[in-house]
Amino acid sequence: MTVWQAFESAALRFADRTAVEVQRADRIESWTYRRLHANAVAQSQLLAAHGVERGDRCAILADNDAPWCAAYLGTLRLGAVVVPLDTNYSAEQVAAIIHDAAPDVLLVDQRHQDVAGVALAGSPDTKLVTLEAAVVAAGAPTLPAAGGSAVDVAVISYTSGTTADPKGVVLTHANLLAERDAALTIVTVSEHDSVLGVLPLFHSLAQTANLLLPFLVGARVVFLETVNSTELIRALGDRQITIFCCVPQFFYLIHQRVLDEVAKGNVLKRVLFRKLMAANFALRRNGLNLGPRVFGRVHALTGRQMRFFLTGGSKFDPRVGRDLYSLGFTILQAYGLTETSGAATLTSPDEAHLDTVGRPLPGHQIRIVPSEDPGLDGEIAIAGPIVMQGYYNKPDATAAVLRDGWLLTGDLGHVDSDGRLTITGRKKEVIVLASGKNIYPEEIERYYLKSSFVKEVCVLGIATPDDPTTERLFAVVVPDMDLIRTRRVVNTGDLMRFEMEGQSIHLPPHKRVLGYDLWFEPLPRTTTGKLRRHEIARRVRVRHTEQIHRAAEQRLPFDWGDDTHAAVAAALIARRAKGAVPRPESSLELDLGLDSIERVELFTELESRFGVRIADEDAVQILTVQHVIDAVRPGAGQADAPVAEDSWDVILRDLPPIDDPELKRLIRPRPFAGPLWFVVLRTLRLLLPGLKVTNVGNLPTTGPIIISPNHQGFLDPFLVCASLPYPVFRRLFFVGAADFFESRLMLWVGWQFNLVPVDPDAHLIPAMKAAAFGLAHGKALMLFPEGERSIDGTVKRFKKGAVILSRQLQVPIVPVAIRGAFELWPRNRGINWKMLMPWSGHRIHLSYGRPVAPDRAISYDAAASTLREDVDGMWQRLQ
């Protein structure tokens, strides 16, 4: 039997049922099996008219649509061979495949005619035919089907892979039908199913899931004219989809959306949600799934008729898989290659083992070929009727991977005692470090992807300049800019460094990336979602070479033009990081090194010079030099206006009034709450017998002061508060990040300790004015100049906020060194409860330095560095 004969049998049985629906912007286009069959016949007639015979090759370059399916089936009816082409290919890539496969005809849709025309310029023997032309041949006398047998070649699929050397995989009718038959023994697909097809049909997994399986059992397939999130959600909601085959990224989006919604709830709701997930996980292991009822809102996202999802093409994060399984979703994971006609393994609907890719399809075998390197897993080999015949026109390449009926996949993995396969990496993608350790990049990437701010990451092995034979771990990271904008974060670089450091903690030292680039465009991938690592590595090398050349330039690399541009350039050059060369496309933060304070200083200076006002909501969107130029252009005629000597003189000149609704509570009397919390904290301090406080007498007991400790962890504010004398404690206030005080409980805690919740990143000026307001009324401000908890307990770079407030308000800074708190509760890790025991011997030491008076003779940067050196010196002496 051939694929065409199997389809024709189904088309006769289900002639009036819908075979294909195409969701267009303004309508749903429907094709019955009778119509699809008739168009397939018309396609075969058209090809025959162009001289195509049995065994000839016909290439297809078109988007998913009913005519694509008709062309595929019509080619097989004629006994010819289908050559599906990647619609992402350039004209040069199409030409290379045309040269290799030498098809008689190239079938194209309207969108790809130009690319096809350029590609065929050097191939006069290949005719260009549009898919729409088949209608012309529909009235001609019907030619009988060519017949043929299962051993005939049906498809030559060119693998895009992750390299620049695509190879044509030769698959017979027997290969394709064996794939169908084996899959149907694990999952049930019938004429009652509706399959959503978004994977491009030129890929082998899509041909199996979205063409062979449904068309040979009478199911309905839904294609999207435009594949985007809006159309996808629309199809899931309107088209009664029961089966959806897609790449893992889709599930990550669903998972992230669920987590974001849960995070908005209070602590009780979050705990309850997790408990319900755990309960349903246990129930599912015993055959009962209450997920669609308990988590109905979540299931509404994908449609309530959904029976199961099928995913493949790249590794699936088992953490996401477990969560979605607990929510009640059934996800089948497939593993295979184009060389295995699509899937070679498949998890069954009743299994939760998404950390594996399942067992081999029935009638097929998998074995692990031991590695010569004892530090690596063995290579996966597959045998059975789905394995290809070889690579077209490449006998050497065929011999390299087909040995005694076994296909060497190039993938590494291991098989458990129940026969389930786990993929651990690719043979050619293993990174070899200088230490000789072998690293699987996908394993490392999974850890960094746990950060909600990391949208994509690719881990590479980059050779060191002094030894090009060894590699160090390097990453390319794509931030989730939608989430970052929602959180109104300006300092993306600082945020991503914080996140990368935090995730690194959970990895052994040899598995931590030692450097990374931030990219703001999607990483290049194959059609099934696999990272094109070779291409990413090439781009990294090019970018680094360009950066070296730019750093070597001692002049501005372009003409800044008029006085407006020159004034902006001068303001930027005064603040840029050493060696940074400003260009119109330069990022203020990532390329020029401006932090949030320097951004405010820049904008204030330019507002004064150009007589413009940059609104807070606009300032958040100013990311590049060109954005700055556009923001000040309305005042271009005032480019020579005088500029204030110090931007902060202007910013902090007018402070909020005493009756400001958000700040007036800072100066209200607290005759009961103040003493009460002082006693509570002093009592709790007794639970830390290892806490030692020295030189607390350095604290002025009257007047405004800024208390500036290093930041070791979440316990730091409690430790400092519990060590303060009451005259200082009763005047204490904080300015804290609003994100930590969104719940009612945390907001109440903030009020009790005179905390003003603001966004110190996107709304730095209101934060600074709130701090200045409190100091102007004689209060004591606790401010952590590092701005974040230390990743390793050492003292990090100090930001300028404390010294700016000190100079502007003429308030002394009291440096504080904290040592030992990091070991008790390190960042991104749990509390070491054993250290709280009196017999642990662990000590936490706080030391107060002498007050530092403001000094206008030195710059803010120098003052911040000096303050940091003071605290670091005290910290070192506490060893």
Long-range contacts (C-beta under 8 A, 24 or more apart in sequence): 1-150, 1-173, 1-177, 2-76, 2-147, 2-148, 2-149, 2-150, 2-152, 2-154, 2-173, 3-73, 3-76, 3-154, 3-173, 3-176, 3-177, 3-212, 3-216, 4-40, 4-73, 4-76, 4-77, 4-145, 4-148, 5-145, 6-177, 6-180, 6-216, 7-37, 7-40, 7-73, 7-215, 7-216, 8-37, 8-77, 8-145, 10-215, 10-216, 10-217, 10-218, 11-36, 11-37, 13-218, 14-191, 14-218, 17-191, 17-218, 17-220, 18-220, 19-66, 19-215, 19-220, 19-221, 20-66, 20-69, 20-220, 20-221, 20-222, 20-223, 21-220, 21-221, 21-222, 21-223, 21-239, 22-65, 22-66, 22-222, 22-223, 22-224, 22-225, 23-222, 23-223, 23-224, 23-225, 23-231, 23-234, 23-235, 23-239, 24-225, 25-225, 25-226, 29-66, 31-66, 33-218, 36-66, 36-69, 36-70, 36-73, 36-215, 37-73, 38-138, 39-66, 39-67, 39-70, 39-74, 39-134, 39-138, 40-69, 40-70, 40-71, 40-73, 40-74, 40-77, 41-74, 41-77, 41-142, 42-70, 42-74, 42-134, 42-135, 42-137, 42-138, 43-70, 43-71, 43-73, 43-74, 43-75, 43-77, 43-107, 43-131, 43-134, 44-74, 44-75, 44-77, 44-78, 44-143, 44-145, 45-134, 45-137, 45-138, 45-140, 45-142, 45-143, 46-74, 46-129, 46-133, 46-134, 46-136, 46-137, 47-74, 47-75, 47-78, 47-80, 47-105, 47-129, 48-78, 48-143, 49-137, 49-140, 50-104, 50-105, 50-127, 50-129, 51-104, 52-78, 52-80, 52-104, 52-105, 53-78, 53-79, 53-80, 54-78, 54-79, 54-80, 54-146, 54-148, 54-152, 55-79, 55-80, 55-81, 55-152, 55-153, 56-80, 56-81, 56-103, 56-104, 57-81, 57-83, 57-101, 57-102, 57-103, 57-104, 57-156, 58-82, 58-83, 58-103, 58-104, 58-105, 58-106, 58-107, 59-83, 59-84, 59-85, 59-97, 59-98, 59-101, 59-103, 59-105, 59-106, 59-107, 59-126, 60-84, 60-85, 60-106, 60-107, 60-108, 60-202, 61-85, 61-87, 61-89, 61-94, 61-106, 61-107, 61-108, 61-109, 61-112, 61-115, 61-116, 62-87, 62-107, 62-108, 62-109, 62-111, 62-112, 62-131, 63-87, 63-109, 63-111, 63-112, 63-200, 64-197, 64-198, 64-200, 64-201, 64-210, 64-223, 64-224, 65-109, 65-131, 65-223, 65-225, 66-223, 67-109, 67-131, 67-132, 67-134, 68-109, 68-131, 68-201, 69-201, 69-211, 69-215, 69-221, 70-131, 70-134, 71-107, 71-131, 71-134, 72-201, 72-207, 72-211, 73-215, 74-134, 76-154, 76-173, 77-145, 77-146, 78-145, 78-146, 79-145, 79-146, 79-147, 79-148, 79-152, 80-146, 81-153, 81-154, 81-155, 81-156, 82-154, 82-155, 82-156, 83-155, 83-156, 83-157, 83-158, 83-168, 84-155, 84-157, 84-158, 84-201, 84-202, 84-203, 84-207, 85-158, 85-202, 86-158, 86-160, 86-200, 86-202, 86-527, 87-112, 87-200, 87-202, 88-160, 88-527, 89-115, 89-160, 90-115, 91-115, 91-116, 91-118, 91-119, 92-119, 93-166, 94-119, 95-119, 95-120, 95-121, 95-122, 95-123, 96-166, 97-158, 97-166, 97-168, 98-123, 98-126, 99-123, 100-168, 100-392, 100-393, 101-156, 101-158, 101-168, 101-392, 102-126, 105-129, 107-131, 148-173, 149-173, 150-174, 150-177, 153-389, 155-207, 156-392, 157-202, 157-203, 157-204, 157-207, 157-338, 159-337, 159-338, 159-339, 160-526, 160-527, 161-526, 162-526, 162-530, 162-531, 162-532, 162-533, 162-534, 162-535, 163-534, 164-534, 167-391, 167-392, 167-394, 167-397, 168-391, 168-392, 168-393, 168-394, 169-204, 169-338, 169-339, 169-388, 169-391, 169-392, 170-388, 170-389, 170-390, 170-391, 170-392, 171-204, 171-341, 171-388, 171-389, 172-389, 174-385, 175-341, 175-385, 175-386, 175-387, 175-388, 175-389, 176-207, 176-208, 176-212, 176-341, 178-341, 178-363, 178-384, 178-385, 178-386, 179-208, 179-212, 179-340, 179-341, 179-342, 179-343, 179-361, 179-386, 180-208, 180-212, 180-213, 180-216, 182-361, 182-362, 182-363, 182-364, 182-386, 183-208, 183-213, 183-343, 183-346, 183-361, 184-213, 184-217, 185-361, 185-362, 186-332, 186-346, 186-348, 186-349, 186-361, 186-362, 187-308, 187-332, 187-346, 187-348, 187-349, 189-213, 189-214, 189-217, 189-219, 189-243, 190-217, 190-218, 190-219, 191-217, 191-218, 191-219, 192-219, 192-242, 193-217, 193-219, 193-220, 193-242, 193-243, 193-307, 194-219, 194-220, 194-221, 194-222, 194-239, 194-240, 194-241, 194-242, 194-243, 194-305, 195-219, 195-220, 195-221, 195-222, 195-241, 195-242, 195-243, 195-244, 195-245, 196-221, 196-222, 196-235, 196-236, 196-239, 196-241, 196-243, 196-244, 196-245, 197-221, 197-222, 197-223, 197-245, 198-223, 198-224, 198-227, 198-232, 198-246, 199-245, 199-246, 199-247, 199-313, 199-527, 199-528, 200-527, 202-527, 203-313, 203-338, 203-527, 203-528, 204-336, 204-337, 204-338, 204-341, 204-342, 205-245, 205-312, 205-313, 205-334, 205-336, 205-342, 205-343, 205-528, 206-245, 207-342, 208-341, 208-342, 208-343, 209-243, 209-245, 209-310, 209-342, 210-245, 219-243, 229-253, 233-301, 236-301, 236-302, 236-303, 236-306, 237-300, 237-303, 239-303, 240-303, 240-305, 241-302, 241-303, 241-305, 241-306, 242-305, 242-306, 242-307, 243-306, 243-307, 243-308, 243-309, 243-310, 244-302, 244-306, 244-309, 244-310, 245-309, 245-310, 245-311, 245-312, 246-309, 246-310, 246-311, 247-311, 247-312, 247-313, 247-314, 247-528, 247-529, 248-311, 248-313, 248-314, 248-315, 248-316, 248-317, 248-320, 248-529, 249-529, 250-311, 251-309, 251-311, 251-316, 251-320, 251-321, 251-324, 251-331, 252-317, 252-320, 252-449, 254-298, 254-301, 254-302, 254-324, 255-320, 255-323, 255-324, 256-452, 257-301, 258-298, 258-323, 258-327, 259-452, 260-452, 266-743, 266-744, 266-745, 267-743, 267-745, 277-323, 277-326, 277-327, 278-326, 280-326, 280-327, 280-328, 281-322, 281-325, 281-326, 281-352, 284-325, 284-326, 284-328, 284-352, 285-352, 287-350, 289-328, 289-330, 290-328, 291-326, 291-327, 291-328, 291-329, 292-328, 294-328, 295-327, 295-328, 298-327, 298-328, 299-327, 299-328, 299-329, 302-329, 308-332, 308-349, 310-334, 312-336, 312-343, 312-528, 313-526, 313-528, 313-529, 313-530, 314-528, 314-529, 314-530, 314-531, 315-423, 315-442, 315-446, 316-354, 317-446, 317-449, 318-354, 318-355, 319-446, 319-450, 321-352, 321-354, 321-355, 322-352, 322-354, 325-352, 325-354, 332-358, 333-357, 333-358, 334-358, 335-421, 335-423, 336-386, 337-407, 337-409, 338-388, 339-387, 339-388, 339-401, 339-407, 339-409, 340-382, 340-386, 340-387, 340-388, 340-407, 341-386, 341-387, 341-388, 342-386, 344-382, 344-384, 344-386, 345-421, 353-420, 355-422, 356-416, 356-420, 356-421, 356-422, 357-420, 357-421, 357-422, 357-423, 358-420, 358-421, 359-418, 359-419, 359-420, 359-421, 360-384, 360-419, 360-421, 361-386, 366-415, 366-421, 367-406, 367-415, 368-413, 368-414, 368-415, 369-408, 371-412, 373-438, 375-436, 375-437, 375-438, 376-412, 376-430, 376-438, 377-412, 377-413, 377-414, 377-424, 377-425, 378-412, 378-413, 378-414, 379-408, 379-409, 379-410, 379-411, 379-412, 379-427, 380-409, 380-411, 380-412, 380-413, 380-421, 380-423, 381-406, 381-407, 381-408, 381-409, 382-406, 382-407, 382-409, 383-407, 412-440, 429-533, 431-459, 431-460, 431-461, 431-471, 431-473, 432-461, 432-470, 432-471, 433-461, 433-470, 433-471, 433-472, 433-473, 433-510, 434-464, 434-467, 434-470, 434-471, 434-472, 435-510, 437-510, 439-473, 439-510, 439-511, 441-533, 443-511, 444-473, 444-475, 444-507, 444-511, 444-513, 447-503, 447-506, 447-507, 448-475, 448-477, 448-500, 448-503, 448-513, 450-503, 451-499, 451-500, 451-502, 451-503, 452-480, 452-483, 453-479, 453-480, 453-483, 453-484, 453-495, 453-496, 453-499, 454-478, 454-479, 454-480, 454-496, 454-499, 454-500, 454-503, 455-479, 455-480, 455-481, 456-522, 456-523, 458-523, 458-531, 458-533, 458-536, 459-513, 460-533, 460-536, 460-537, 460-540, 462-515, 462-537, 462-540, 472-514, 472-515, 473-511, 473-512, 473-513, 473-514, 474-513, 474-514, 474-515, 474-516, 474-517, 474-540, 475-500, 475-513, 475-515, 475-516, 475-517, 476-516, 476-517, 476-519, 476-523, 476-536, 476-540, 477-516, 477-517, 477-518, 477-519, 478-518, 478-519, 478-520, 478-521, 478-522, 478-523, 479-518, 479-520, 481-520, 485-620, 487-739, 488-620, 488-759, 488-761, 488-762, 488-763, 489-761, 489-762, 490-589, 490-596, 490-599, 490-620, 490-761, 490-762, 491-589, 491-595, 491-596, 491-761, 492-518, 492-589, 492-590, 493-518, 493-589, 493-590, 494-589, 494-595, 494-787, 494-788, 498-788, 501-791, 501-827, 502-791, 502-827, 502-828, 503-828, 504-791, 505-791, 505-826, 505-827, 505-828, 505-829, 506-828, 517-543, 518-590, 550-581, 551-579, 551-581, 553-581, 556-581, 556-582, 557-581, 557-583, 558-583, 558-584, 562-636, 563-636, 563-639, 563-640, 564-610, 564-629, 564-632, 564-633, 564-636, 564-639, 565-629, 566-639, 567-606, 567-609, 567-610, 567-639, 568-606, 568-625, 568-628, 568-629, 568-632, 571-602, 571-605, 571-606, 571-609, 572-602, 572-625, 572-628, 575-601, 575-602, 582-625, 583-625, 584-624, 584-625, 584-626, 584-629, 585-624, 585-625, 585-626, 586-624, 586-625, 587-623, 587-624, 588-622, 588-623, 588-624, 588-625, 588-628, 589-623, 592-625, 595-799, 596-760, 596-761, 596-764, 597-764, 597-799, 597-800, 597-801, 597-804, 599-764, 600-647, 600-651, 600-764, 600-765, 601-647, 601-648, 602-628, 603-631, 604-644, 604-647, 604-648, 604-650, 604-651, 605-643, 605-644, 605-647, 606-631, 606-632, 607-632, 608-641, 608-642, 608-643, 608-644, 608-647, 608-650, 609-635, 609-638, 609-639, 609-641, 609-642, 609-643, 610-634, 610-635, 610-636, 610-638, 610-639, 610-641, 611-635, 611-638, 611-641, 616-762, 616-763, 616-765, 620-762, 648-768, 648-804, 648-807, 648-808, 649-808, 651-765, 651-768, 651-769, 652-768, 652-769, 652-772, 652-808, 652-809, 655-769, 655-772, 655-773, 655-776, 656-769, 656-770, 656-773, 658-777, 660-773, 662-756, 662-770, 663-756, 663-770, 663-773, 663-774, 665-751, 665-754, 666-733, 666-754, 666-756, 666-773, 666-774, 666-777, 666-779, 667-774, 667-777, 667-779, 670-730, 673-752, 674-729, 674-730, 675-726, 675-730, 677-752, 677-753, 678-726, 678-729, 678-730, 681-718, 681-721, 681-722, 682-722, 684-718, 684-722, 685-722, 685-723, 687-836, 688-719, 688-836, 688-844, 689-838, 690-820, 690-835, 690-838, 690-840, 690-841, 690-842, 690-843, 690-844, 691-719, 691-722, 691-723, 691-843, 691-844, 691-845, 691-846, 692-843, 692-844, 692-845, 692-846, 693-723, 693-845, 693-846, 693-847, 693-848, 694-845, 694-846, 694-847, 694-848, 695-847, 695-848, 695-849, 696-723, 696-724, 696-725, 696-848, 697-848, 698-814, 698-848, 698-849, 698-850, 698-851, 699-724, 699-725, 699-728, 699-814, 699-848, 700-728, 700-812, 700-814, 700-851, 701-725, 701-727, 701-728, 702-727, 703-778, 703-811, 704-731, 704-774, 704-775, 704-776, 704-777, 704-778, 704-779, 704-780, 704-781, 704-809, 704-811, 705-780, 705-781, 705-811, 705-812, 705-813, 705-814, 705-851, 706-775, 706-780, 706-781, 706-783, 706-802, 706-805, 706-806, 706-811, 706-812, 706-813, 706-814, 707-732, 707-780, 707-781, 707-782, 707-783, 707-813, 707-814, 707-816, 708-783, 708-784, 708-785, 708-798, 708-802, 708-813, 708-814, 708-815, 708-816, 708-867, 708-871, 709-782, 709-784, 709-815, 709-816, 709-817, 709-818, 709-846, 709-871, 710-784, 710-786, 710-790, 710-795, 710-796, 710-816, 710-817, 710-818, 710-871, 710-872, 710-875, 711-784, 711-786, 711-787, 711-788, 711-789, 711-790, 711-818, 712-789, 712-790, 712-793, 712-818, 712-819, 712-820, 712-821, 712-822, 713-789, 713-790, 713-821, 713-822, 713-824, 713-825, 713-826, 713-827, 714-789, 714-825, 715-821, 715-824, 715-825, 716-784, 716-818, 716-821, 717-753, 717-782, 719-818, 719-821, 719-844, 719-846, 720-782, 720-816, 720-818, 720-846, 721-753, 721-782, 723-846, 728-780, 731-778, 731-779, 731-780, 732-779, 732-780, 732-781, 732-782, 733-774, 733-779, 733-780, 733-781, 733-782, 734-781, 734-782, 735-760, 735-767, 735-770, 735-771, 735-774, 735-781, 735-783, 737-761, 754-779, 760-787, 768-801, 768-804, 768-805, 771-801, 771-805, 772-805, 772-808, 772-809, 775-805, 775-809, 775-811, 776-809, 781-805, 785-864, 785-867, 785-868, 789-827, 790-822, 790-827, 791-827, 792-822, 793-819, 793-822, 793-823, 793-826, 794-875, 795-868, 795-871, 795-872, 795-875, 797-868, 798-864, 798-865, 798-867, 798-868, 798-871, 799-864, 800-860, 800-861, 800-863, 800-864, 802-864, 802-867, 803-854, 803-860, 803-863, 803-864, 803-867, 804-860, 806-852, 806-854, 806-863, 807-854, 807-855, 807-856, 807-860, 807-863, 810-854, 811-854, 812-851, 812-852, 812-853, 812-854, 813-851, 813-852, 813-854, 813-867, 814-848, 814-849, 814-850, 814-851, 814-852, 815-848, 815-849, 815-852, 815-867, 815-870, 815-871, 815-874, 816-846, 816-847, 816-848, 816-849, 816-871, 816-874, 817-845, 817-846, 817-847, 817-849, 817-871, 817-872, 817-874, 817-875, 817-877, 817-878, 818-844, 818-845, 818-846, 818-875, 819-844, 819-845, 819-875, 819-878, 819-879, 820-844, 820-845, 820-878, 845-878, 847-874, 847-877, 847-878, 849-874
